[in-house]
Amino acid sequence: MIDTITSDELKDILLNGTPETIKKVITNIHPADILDILHEDEDSIKALMDNLPNDVVASIIEEEDDEDDQYDLLKLFSDAKQKEILDEMSNDEITDLIGELEEDEKQAILDKMDKEDKEDVERLLTFDPDTAGGIMTTEYISIRARNTVEKTLKFLQENTEEDTTYYLYVVDPQNILKGVVSLRDIVTSSFDTAMLDITNTNVKTVLYNEDQEEVAKKFQKYGFIMMPVVDEMDHLLGVIEFDDIIDIIQEESTEDINLLGGVNSEERLDSSVGESVKSRIPWLIVNLFTAVMAASVVSFFEGTIAQVVTLATVMPIVTGMGGNAGTQSLTIVVRGLSLGEMSKENATWIMLKEVAVGFCSGVIIGIIVALGSMLFEGNPVFGLVTGLAMFLNMILANIAGYFIPVILEKFHIDPALASGVFVTTVTDVLGFFFFLGLATVFLPYLI
């Protein structure tokens, strides 16, 4: 039977327990659960963390998502204590932490690190943070290609302080990657087996300057738990682990969702009022200008609206439904582009599919709207005008939902950034034009 402990009980132990009790209890507690307690009682953070071992404090800091919050936790301790905590943290996490700090704060942390780790972190800082080099860790175990299984096992026993994983990378004396070998293959092979004999030389790698989003796609494609990072000459620089990729996928998804909504990719729920206003105002201004374009189309048909006032009641339905259809198409296409699912081979088929979907949706919704408008106005021609405008706008909405993100992608503009604004503009302008234009043509039958 597994013993459970509530957050209140854990909090009480962290605050009042003896070092022996705390050490025993936290053995089976994940650092993320302790971090939750810290978030619940921010006034007691220092007291809660004071009795924790340095390696647990380091793990808690690494669990914190925001680098500023990580730094705030680290600053709670004295310089000497900070040095001990930094010794327990992985170098890639330290790199992420100090990458967002001011130069003097960054240097203060580097000065607390030992020479080897400091040089390692300084090298990691030279890579773009949004590339494979920026998210990799240099704390891994590499195995010499000339070794036997026996020598490799002895080496692993002597290096248990490293973060040994299920897969090890085999390199030559020049640190050029030769392949990958699993621990399972090592422990099931005879001692005199040469490492190259059990090494898989068909290893998938990522270049240090490859964008993190492309790296995430490779992880998703192959289902790996880690991948090696190399330079142009195949020198092994580091490894990327799956937990880092989860963060990247979440970050990229959040960015795309924000951009589709016309919000800065950095805005979060806890952003300040000033940050949120600064994030949202630019796109609201852009939306204002696009709304003016739609309004100008309406003003062109003022005479028609003046003679058939009911048009003003129905026309928002035409544009609104067109906008919804365009957004549906846009969402699917942007996702496909983001995940690399759209290629030259299937692009034409996808386009024809969206046109077909727009046609079918336009027919179905057009008929429903036509019947409703006819009953509402008591005029079959009014229903015909409304239904036909709805049909045309929904087809064009789906076409716009496909072409706009594709065109933006061709110009190396993030499709999630501006697609929504352009699709809405197209559906509003064309929706008003189709509806009011047809109403003008059939005006004698509507009066």
Sequence and secondary structure as in RCSB ss.txt:
>XXXX:A:sequence
MIDTITSDELKDILLNGTPETIKKVITNIHPADILDILHEDEDSIKALMDNLPNDVVASIIEEEDDEDDQYDLLK
LFSDAKQKEILDEMSNDEITDLIGELEEDEKQAILDKMDKEDKEDVERLLTFDPDTAGGIMTTEYISIRARNTVE
KTLKFLQENTEEDTTYYLYVVDPQNILKGVVSLRDIVTSSFDTAMLDITNTNVKTVLYNEDQEEVAKKFQKYGFI
MMPVVDEMDHLLGVIEFDDIIDIIQEESTEDINLLGGVNSEERLDSSVGESVKSRIPWLIVNLFTAVMAASVVSF
FEGTIAQVVTLATVMPIVTGMGGNAGTQSLTIVVRGLSLGEMSKENATWIMLKEVAVGFCSGVIIGIIVALGSML
FEGNPVFGLVTGLAMFLNMILANIAGYFIPVILEKFHIDPALASGVFVTTVTDVLGFFFFLGLATVFLPYLI
>XXXX:A:secstr
      HHHHHHHHHH  HHHHHHHHTTS HHHHHHHHHH GGGHHHHHHTS HHHHHHHHHH SSHHHHHHHHT
TS HHHHHHHHHHS HHHHHHHHHTS HHHHHHHHHTS HHHHHHHHHHTTS TTBHHHH BS   EEETT BHH
HHHHHHHHTTTS   SEEEEE TT BEEEEEEHHHHHTS TT BGGGG B     EETTSBHHHHHHHHHHH  S
EEEEE TT BEEEEEEHHHHHHHHHHHHHHHHHHHTT  TT  TT  HHHHHHHHHHHHHHHHHHHHHHHHHHHH
THHHHHH THHHHHHHHHHHHHHHHHHHHHHHHHHHHHTT   HHHHHHHHHHHHHHHHHHHHHHHHHHHHHHHH
HHT HHHHHHHHHHHHHHHHHHHHHHHHHHHHHHHTT  HHHHHHHHHHHHHHHHHHHHHHHHHHHTHHHH 
